[in-house]
Amino acid sequence: MESSAPSNPPAPRATPGFFQQPRAVWAVFFACIIAFMGLGLVDPILPAIAQGLHATQTQVTLLFTSYNAVMAVAMLITGAISSRVGIKWTLIMGVVVIAIFSAAGGLSNNIWALVALRGGWGLGNSLFVATSLAAIVSLSNSSPGRSVIFYEAAIGLGISVGPLLGGWLGGISWRGPFLGVATLMVVAFTALMVLMPSAAQLGGTMPKKRTSLGDPFRALKHRPLVVFGVTAALYNFGFFSLLAYSPFVLGLKVHGLGFVFLGWGVFLAITSVFMAPKLQRAMGTIKAMALMLTLFALLLLVMGIWTQVQWAVIGAVVLAGGVLGNNNTLITTAVMNAAPVERSTASAAYSFLRFLGGAIAPYTAGKLASLFNPHIPFLVGAGFVLLSAAFILINYRHVQHVDDVAPGH
């Protein structure tokens, strides 16, 4: 009897590469780039808006306050919406709302109307931001940690390209970036409609149950989420003090501001993707975050002491991009693994706290400058960021479990 030849064992299945992602992930990725261009597009034109609409610096900083305040509150309803209409349509709703309010902002002639419309923009962004992170993590064929890096790469690219485009369009008119965002949102809408699978194909990624409006509040019963949320709120105070107020002290025209924040965004993108995972492996998530927050506080301190030295402020802004890129990836990855709740719910609860800091900071920075001097906003911001580093270390025992999952794994 003839013996059968031994069959070869099946070859091990190759792990998909970092860039070998489903088309749904790429659709969200490109839409994220366009959505986050909105933040950078507006920043270089803040002084031009103040001049064009005869507004004070404090009034113009309200463009960030209304945006972040509405986004913080709206984050609490994103889970309830996405669990009912699905990932795809929640993203599309966000894109449409951003397009409508940014276009209306570009056509407004009053600072208070612009502040209100910017709040509507924040509503659209809340629908998009919370859902896009959950979508990429859920739809990606990579681990949650690597998916977060993919998401942060999209944010970094959008933030880095945005100021350059904003400076160019803002050189024509301060209205240009607002209308530019609306146009880009049409591109994002088309990409999501064409490239993203239908709701039926996404059925496997839908939550097992509908999310209620109370779920984000119940998620905050988990101490790690509260710790990360409060930490982010404190450091966002410094982040938005830099973003909203530094254009007024740099003494640059629109194009010059565009190039400064281009450098900031490029550095943010590079470090968020390439440096953050190495820091995590070398130091652990929490210790790496504390180091980055301390460095950011020192950079704000430099800006506060040498506010009138242009090259010092420019250098500090660009270097801050690198520090923030590292910290954003580290804290976003940690939040995804912080509590035993749906990732979209965790993201909503965390983002609610995070954007409260971003809502308070811009107006406070403008008010402090008008009451005292232009040094104070950066010095106060440095104090808040240093407090965030101390807070995360004090609560280390509640969050140390996130070190079990690295950003790149």
C-alpha angles and dihedrals in degrees: 000000000000116000115228117242113255111259118236114250113250114267114252113262111257117241110243113253122250092258096041095096132149115265090250090063091049091049091054090042094057092042088053091053091053094043093051091047083075093071094051095039093063100042099075092051100054094103090044091053090051090052097041096049096034090241132151123245090252092053092050092051086061086075086075094038095055091043094052096038093054091042092052094053094039091054087073092064100042094087093050090051098044093047089056105039098026136242097286098052094042089055091047092049089053093050093049093049091049091050093050097047096041091051091048089049091054089055098046124108101194131070093222092051089049091050090052093047090049086057089056087052087055090055091056092045092052091056091048103039100050093042096044092056092048090045095053093045092048099041100039121100088217129085119276090256094053090043091056089053088052089051093047089050089058091049091049093050092048094047092046097048094040099071093049091051090041091052092050095046092039089055087065096043137329085243091062098080092050092052089041091057090050090053093048090050088059087057090049091049091053092048092052094046094048105033104033117084121247123268090259091056090048092051093108091059095052117109115264090237137021114268115237127215089250096056096087090052091048089049088059088067084079105088096212091061091050091048093052092042094052091044090053092046091054096047092043086062088065094038095056093039086061094042099045101036109031093074088065095055100040094076093215132136122244095273092048092051088049092057094046092053090042087062089046092052096044091052090047092052095048097048095043091058106031109022106036096066091051092049091050093051092046100044110009125253100276098044090046090051092050090051093049092047091050091050090049090052089052091051091051088049089054089051090049095050098040098032093140095048102091099198091049093054092045091051092047092050093051094045090048088061090062093048093047092048090058094045095047093055093045096049095041091052090047093052091053088059100032103094140017095252135103110291091234090053092047090049092050094048093046093044091051090061094038096055093047086071090048090052096052098042105063097051091041091052092052093045094048090051092051093046097043124001140301092267096065100070092059094043092051090046090053090053093053093048092049088051089054091055091050092046095054091048093048089054094043095123091058095053106028091102091075088072087076088078119054122208092244098045 
